[in-house]
Amino acid sequence: MRSPGTSLTDHRWLPSAVLDLLQRGAVPAATLGLEQVLRARAAGLGIEVALLIAVSRGADGLIARDPLASVSELAGKRIALDGIAAASLLLERSLADAGVPLSAVRIVPLPADIDAAWASSEVAAVVTYEPILSRLEARGGNRLADTSHMPSFMLDVVAVRSDLGGDAHAGVREVVRAYLLGRQVLRSNPFDSAYRLAARLGMSHEEVLGLFRRLLLPDLDYNRALLSAGSDLAASCRPLAELMQRSPGVAQGLACEGLFTDRFLPESLA
């Protein structure tokens, strides 16, 4: 049963608008990317991660136009990516693994119309995410690297205000439990779930299935292991925080320690 005063708001706003709701106390919790959580903490907002929703395991990657078939061939080429630090970290690690210095490539902003930029040969490669990755692969692109073998720095999470009172605590715990139960349905009946999600996501059910094949959806045990004190999640988060601190306007001393909590997880889903 839903706790008194608990309600869900289905939003598709920019992360900045969601963070504003958290800052004003209009909502006690929200879904965000790990990078947005770190930026909010750097700006002084007291929030912590209460649930891991999705971990990219190939859902984000670097794709190049044919005939480019290896990262080493990108030297001297134009690579488009959006302004988030996680995309920059993916590119930096991919180039480093291939022995290509970051200075050897030209980074340009990701065009609003990726398909048009791809068709016009405006860029040689793109750092992007599903379902765009698979769509560009279908048009002849070569996936050169992705997050399938990288540490867990591309995460979607539930972020919770640290100053919550008792009623808000109960509401967040209820939402966390409901999400984990929904995850069980998705795993036990993926095809029916894909059809149900397709319309909401604006994708075909085949694209939905392809998307979830490249995402790790942590269950209760996985969340408890990674959100508990002493897990290695803070170590995976640290390179992202360090990269963010090289950007103008981001506070120094951005810490991943103390960011994660397991206190909102249910004891069981029975």
C-alpha positions in Angstrom: 0.0 0.0 0.0 1.2 3.5 -0.8 2.4 5.5 2.2 0.3 8.6 3.0 1.6 11.6 1.0 3.7 9.4 -1.4 3.3 10.2 -5.1 5.3 9.7 -8.2 6.0 12.4 -10.8 6.8 11.1 -14.3 9.2 13.6 -15.7 11.3 14.0 -18.8 12.9 17.2 -17.8 16.5 18.2 -18.1 18.6 17.1 -15.1 19.0 20.7 -14.1 15.2 21.1 -13.6 15.1 17.8 -11.6 18.0 19.1 -9.4 16.1 22.3 -8.8 13.1 20.3 -7.5 15.4 18.5 -5.1 17.1 21.8 -4.1 13.8 23.4 -3.3 12.6 20.4 -1.4 9.7 20.0 -3.8 10.6 16.3 -4.1 12.6 14.1 -1.6 14.2 11.9 -4.3 14.7 11.7 -8.1 16.3 9.6 -10.7 19.6 11.0 -12.0 22.8 10.0 -13.6 25.8 9.6 -11.2 27.4 12.6 -12.8 24.5 14.8 -12.0 24.6 13.6 -8.4 28.2 14.5 -8.1 27.6 18.0 -9.6 24.8 18.6 -7.2 26.9 17.6 -4.2 29.7 19.8 -5.5 27.2 22.7 -5.5 26.3 22.0 -1.9 23.1 20.0 -2.2 23.0 17.3 0.4 22.0 14.1 -1.5 23.0 10.5 -1.5 22.5 7.5 -3.7 19.8 5.2 -2.4 19.4 2.8 -5.3 21.3 1.7 -8.4 18.8 1.5 -11.3 21.0 0.7 -14.3 24.7 0.2 -15.0 25.9 0.7 -18.6 27.3 -2.6 -19.9 27.7 -1.6 -23.6 24.8 0.8 -23.7 27.3 3.7 -24.2 30.0 3.6 -26.7 32.3 5.0 -29.4 31.2 4.3 -33.0 33.0 5.3 -36.2 32.1 5.7 -39.8 33.2 2.9 -42.1 36.0 2.2 -43.1 37.5 3.2 -39.7 37.7 -0.1 -37.8 39.9 0.6 -34.8 40.4 3.3 -32.2 44.0 3.8 -33.4 42.6 5.0 -36.8 40.9 8.0 -35.1 44.1 10.1 -34.8 43.6 13.4 -36.6 39.8 12.8 -36.9 36.8 14.7 -35.6 34.9 13.0 -32.8 31.6 14.3 -31.5 30.4 13.9 -27.9 28.1 15.7 -25.6 29.3 17.8 -22.8 29.0 15.3 -20.0 32.1 14.1 -18.2 31.1 10.4 -18.4 31.3 10.6 -22.2 34.6 12.3 -22.1 35.9 9.6 -19.7 34.7 6.9 -22.0 36.6 8.5 -24.9 39.7 9.1 -22.9 39.9 5.5 -21.7 39.2 4.2 -25.2 42.0 6.3 -26.7 44.4 5.5 -23.9 43.9 1.8 -24.4 44.8 2.2 -28.1 47.8 4.4 -27.3 46.2 7.5 -28.9 46.7 10.7 -27.0 43.6 12.9 -26.5 45.5 15.7 -28.2 45.6 13.6 -31.4 41.9 13.9 -32.0 39.6 16.9 -32.5 36.6 16.9 -30.2 33.5 18.7 -31.4 30.1 19.2 -29.7 27.5 16.5 -30.4 25.2 17.8 -33.1 21.5 18.1 -32.2 20.7 15.9 -35.3 23.1 13.0 -35.0 21.6 11.2 -38.0 22.1 14.2 -40.3 25.7 14.8 -39.1 26.4 11.1 -39.7 24.9 11.1 -43.1 26.9 14.3 -44.1 30.2 12.9 -42.9 30.5 15.9 -40.6 32.2 13.7 -38.0 34.3 10.6 -38.2 33.1 9.1 -34.9 30.5 9.7 -32.2 30.4 8.9 -28.4 26.7 8.2 -27.8 24.3 5.7 -26.3 21.5 3.2 -27.1 19.4 3.1 -29.2 21.4 5.5 -31.3 24.5 3.2 -31.2 22.6 0.3 -32.7 20.9 2.6 -35.2 24.3 3.9 -36.5 25.6 0.3 -36.5 22.8 -0.7 -38.8 23.8 2.1 -41.1 27.3 0.8 -41.4 29.0 2.2 -38.4 31.7 0.3 -36.5 31.5 0.1 -32.8 35.1 0.6 -31.6 34.6 0.6 -27.9 31.9 0.6 -25.3 31.3 0.3 -21.6 30.9 -3.5 -21.5 34.5 -3.9 -20.1 34.8 -0.6 -18.2 34.3 0.1 -14.5 30.9 1.2 -13.3 31.0 5.0 -13.8 28.0 5.3 -16.1 25.1 4.7 -13.6 21.5 5.8 -13.3 20.5 6.0 -9.7 17.8 7.2 -7.3 19.2 10.2 -5.4 17.7 11.1 -2.0 17.9 14.3 0.0 20.1 13.5 3.1 17.8 15.6 5.4 14.6 13.5 5.0 12.2 13.1 7.8 10.4 9.9 8.8 7.4 10.1 6.4 9.7 10.9 3.5 11.9 8.0 4.5 9.0 5.6 4.4 7.9 6.9 1.0 11.3 6.5 -0.6 11.6 3.0 0.8 8.3 2.1 -0.7 9.3 3.5 -4.1 12.6 1.6 -3.9 10.8 -1.7 -3.1 8.3 -1.1 -5.9 11.0 -0.6 -8.4 12.9 -3.8 -7.4 9.6 -5.7 -7.7 9.1 -4.2 -11.2 12.6 -5.3 -12.1 11.7 -8.9 -11.2 8.7 -8.7 -13.7 11.0 -7.3 -16.4 13.5 -10.2 -15.9 10.8 -12.9 -15.6 8.7 -11.8 -18.6 11.0 -9.6 -20.8 8.9 -9.8 -24.0 5.7 -8.7 -22.5 7.5 -6.0 -20.6 9.2 -4.8 -23.8 5.9 -4.3 -25.5 4.6 -2.4 -22.5 7.6 -0.1 -22.3 8.0 0.5 -26.1 5.3 3.1 -26.4 6.4 5.0 -23.3 10.1 5.0 -24.5 9.2 5.9 -28.1 11.0 2.7 -29.3 10.1 -0.6 -30.9 9.9 -3.6 -28.7 13.0 -5.0 -30.5 14.9 -1.8 -29.6 13.7 -2.1 -26.0 15.0 -5.6 -25.8 18.3 -4.6 -27.4 18.7 -1.7 -24.9 18.2 -3.9 -21.9 20.7 -6.5 -23.2 23.3 -3.8 -22.8 22.2 -2.6 -19.3 22.9 -4.3 -16.0 19.8 -3.8 -13.8 21.0 -4.4 -10.3 18.7 -6.5 -8.1 18.3 -6.2 -4.3 21.4 -8.3 -3.5 23.6 -6.4 -6.0 22.4 -3.1 -4.6 23.1 -4.2 -1.1 26.6 -5.3 -2.0 27.5 -2.1 -3.7 25.7 0.5 -1.6 27.0 -0.9 1.7 30.0 0.6 3.4 33.3 -0.7 2.2 32.2 -1.7 -1.4 34.4 -0.8 -4.4 31.7 1.5 -5.9 33.4 4.6 -4.6 36.7 3.6 -6.3 34.8 3.1 -9.6 33.2 6.6 -9.1 36.5 8.4 -8.3 37.9 8.7 -11.9 34.7 10.4 -13.0 34.9 12.8 -10.1 38.6 13.6 -10.9 37.7 14.3 -14.5 34.8 16.6 -13.5 37.2 18.6 -11.2 39.2 19.5 -14.3 36.2 21.3 -15.7 35.7 25.0 -14.9 33.2 25.8 -12.2 33.3 22.4 -10.5 34.4 22.5 -6.8 37.6 20.8 -5.9 37.7 18.0 -3.4 34.7 16.3 -4.9 34.4 13.0 -3.0 32.7 9.7 -3.8 33.1 8.5 -0.2 29.9 8.8 1.8 27.9 9.1 -1.4 26.2 5.7 -1.3 23.7 4.3 1.3 21.9 1.1 1.8 19.5 2.3 4.4 16.5 2.6 2.0 16.8 -1.0 0.8 14.2 -3.5 1.9 15.2 -6.5 3.9 13.6 -8.7 1.3 11.0 -8.6 -1.5 8.9 -11.4 -0.1 
